[in-house]
Amino acid sequence: MSFYKMRRVLSALVLSTNTSAIIIVSLLYFCISYFLLYLCQESELIELNNFFYWIMVTASTVGYGDMSPVTPFGKLVVMLWVIPVGLSIFALLITKFGMFIGNIIIRKKRGLNMINLENHIVIIGYQALRTARLIELLQPKQQNRQIVLCTMYDMENPFPGLIHFAKVSSFSNHQMAKQLNLDKAKSIIIDTTSDDLTLSTALFCNTINPGCYKTAYIQDDSIEALLNEYCPKIEIVPSVSVEMLAKSSTDPDSSQLHKELLDNTQGMTQYSYLYNKTDVLDFSKLFQNFKRNSNATIIGIKFKGEEKIKLNPSLDCNINQGDVLFYIAEHRISDKHLENNK
């Protein structure tokens, strides 16, 4: 019983010992050891070039044997002071260092560390299978952009090594924004457990980082209208399960088609492109070049200043600066590749 009590006392002592105390104790140990060896006339060991090397090797019990005390009192000092006290301090240092490294690993797993990233993607909210699928879809096309998952659940990183993870107490406080480096994020995806929480989170994120691209998943049409009123630049993704049921009942395999268009892990996928050049493009020529040069099909255009997307646009229209093209392709078309399609 006494052994376990002693172990608990020693454990409590290690936990309560701070860095300053360890440094002071180590300095005292060096000074006292040097003074005792000086009194014992250990001339070789008290040379500064030798002393620190010898005491570190001796205190850690490595003991190369290239230097050792030669006087009887010197041997007694090493046996009763240098080795036992040095070993205790050395063990304390190793234990504290191990606890420090362990604490860093645990904090990272539990999402308690600060996220020092820029131009990253932040996913706020965890919905198990849906979040896993979201990360799977984002990963292939975001190889150069880090993903951060933020949740209020008391859990560890569900995707270690794949994404960064942050556990917060609230989705709408400044501590959370600081931990996620939210003002430096490139895009924010909000998918919480309720529309009300999504609404408050979206409003907060819009205040912290109004310039980044934000997407929110909303099921209630009234909440969608309210969020659109206060944050018109946030793209709202509504639930379309009912619409898909109706569409598939009248046009079989429609759900499979839409799933293929949204799945960017393989095959053809839907992309968008914001045209920022001042040149006016002939859509008919652009449409043909997209198909011929890139095996891509333009399916819609969102003209600048309009809210709705024009699907299957007429070939006699023009593309101007600020228009957004929506197309189907196996890979995203780069700016340089687009120049070849004009």
Summary of the structure (lengths in Angstrom):
residues: 342
radius of gyration: 32.5
end to end distance: 84.1
largest distance: 104.4
contacts: 923
relative contact order: 0.06
helix: 50%
strand: 15%
